[in-house]
């Protein structure tokens, strides 16, 4: 006759192990997602700030080129 009690405890232990593994995986995925979001946000901020700086430089160049009384020489 099968030992149902032993089978039950064995399966319960296996399920507990599987649940622990799923929780660890979920926590790791949440952590990775947070890091990716932060990396994306940082990259966007860097891109936007470099674009703003480039726009300012372009405006300065345009003002210098279009100003006939400018003493600055453009290359």
TAGIVEN-V688820 format. One record per residue. N is the residue number from 1. RES is the residue in three letters. PHI is phi in radians with two decimals (999 if undefined). BURIAL is # if it has 16 or more other C-alpha atoms within 10 Angstrom, else .. D_LAST is the distance of its C-alpha to the last C-alpha in Angstrom with 2 decimals. Layout:
BEGIN
n=N res=RES phi=PHI burial=BURIAL d_last=D_LAST
n=N res=RES phi=PHI burial=BURIAL d_last=D_LAST
END
This chain:
BEGIN
n=1 res=UNK phi=999 burial=. d_last=95.01
n=2 res=UNK phi=-1.25 burial=. d_last=91.30
n=3 res=UNK phi=-1.58 burial=. d_last=90.17
n=4 res=UNK phi=-1.15 burial=. d_last=88.33
n=5 res=UNK phi=-1.12 burial=. d_last=87.68
n=6 res=UNK phi=-1.14 burial=. d_last=85.87
n=7 res=UNK phi=-1.12 burial=. d_last=83.87
n=8 res=UNK phi=-1.07 burial=. d_last=82.92
n=9 res=UNK phi=-1.16 burial=. d_last=81.69
n=10 res=UNK phi=-1.11 burial=. d_last=79.85
n=11 res=UNK phi=-1.16 burial=. d_last=78.05
n=12 res=UNK phi=-1.10 burial=. d_last=77.38
n=13 res=UNK phi=-1.13 burial=. d_last=75.79
n=14 res=UNK phi=-1.11 burial=. d_last=73.64
n=15 res=UNK phi=-1.15 burial=. d_last=72.55
n=16 res=UNK phi=-1.09 burial=. d_last=71.68
n=17 res=UNK phi=-1.13 burial=. d_last=69.57
n=18 res=UNK phi=-1.12 burial=. d_last=67.80
n=19 res=UNK phi=-1.15 burial=. d_last=67.15
n=20 res=UNK phi=-1.06 burial=. d_last=65.75
n=21 res=UNK phi=-1.14 burial=. d_last=63.43
n=22 res=UNK phi=-1.12 burial=. d_last=62.28
n=23 res=UNK phi=-1.12 burial=. d_last=61.66
n=24 res=UNK phi=-1.12 burial=. d_last=59.64
n=25 res=UNK phi=-1.13 burial=. d_last=57.59
n=26 res=UNK phi=-1.09 burial=. d_last=57.06
n=27 res=UNK phi=-1.08 burial=. d_last=55.98
n=28 res=UNK phi=-1.13 burial=. d_last=53.55
n=29 res=UNK phi=-1.13 burial=. d_last=52.10
n=30 res=UNK phi=-1.10 burial=. d_last=51.72
n=31 res=UNK phi=-1.10 burial=. d_last=49.93
n=32 res=UNK phi=-1.12 burial=. d_last=47.59
n=33 res=UNK phi=-1.08 burial=. d_last=46.89
n=34 res=UNK phi=-1.10 burial=. d_last=46.07
n=35 res=UNK phi=-1.15 burial=. d_last=43.66
n=36 res=UNK phi=-1.15 burial=. d_last=41.95
n=37 res=UNK phi=-1.10 burial=. d_last=41.67
n=38 res=UNK phi=-1.13 burial=. d_last=40.14
n=39 res=UNK phi=-1.11 burial=. d_last=37.65
n=40 res=UNK phi=-1.13 burial=. d_last=36.72
n=41 res=UNK phi=-1.11 burial=. d_last=36.39
n=42 res=UNK phi=-1.11 burial=. d_last=34.21
n=43 res=UNK phi=-1.12 burial=. d_last=31.95
n=44 res=UNK phi=-1.10 burial=. d_last=31.70
n=45 res=UNK phi=-1.11 burial=. d_last=30.89
n=46 res=UNK phi=-1.11 burial=. d_last=28.15
n=47 res=UNK phi=-1.11 burial=. d_last=26.70
n=48 res=UNK phi=-1.14 burial=. d_last=27.00
n=49 res=UNK phi=-1.21 burial=. d_last=25.52
n=50 res=UNK phi=-1.25 burial=. d_last=22.46
n=51 res=UNK phi=-1.18 burial=. d_last=22.13
n=52 res=UNK phi=-1.10 burial=. d_last=22.49
n=53 res=UNK phi=-1.15 burial=. d_last=19.83
n=54 res=UNK phi=-1.10 burial=. d_last=17.41
n=55 res=UNK phi=-1.11 burial=. d_last=18.47
n=56 res=UNK phi=-1.12 burial=. d_last=17.87
n=57 res=UNK phi=-1.13 burial=. d_last=14.26
n=58 res=UNK phi=-1.09 burial=. d_last=13.79
n=59 res=UNK phi=-1.12 burial=. d_last=15.72
n=60 res=UNK phi=-1.11 burial=. d_last=13.71
n=61 res=UNK phi=-1.12 burial=. d_last=10.44
n=62 res=UNK phi=-1.11 burial=. d_last=12.74
n=63 res=UNK phi=-1.15 burial=. d_last=14.36
n=64 res=UNK phi=-1.23 burial=# d_last=11.41
n=65 res=UNK phi=-1.21 burial=. d_last=10.33
n=66 res=UNK phi=-1.44 burial=. d_last=14.09
n=67 res=UNK phi=-1.60 burial=. d_last=15.05
n=68 res=UNK phi=-1.17 burial=. d_last=15.38
n=69 res=UNK phi=-1.58 burial=. d_last=16.63
n=70 res=UNK phi=-1.32 burial=. d_last=13.77
n=71 res=UNK phi=-1.57 burial=. d_last=12.97
n=72 res=UNK phi=-1.39 burial=. d_last=9.78
n=73 res=UNK phi=-1.77 burial=. d_last=6.54
n=74 res=UNK phi=-1.75 burial=. d_last=3.79
n=75 res=UNK phi=-1.35 burial=. d_last=0.00
END
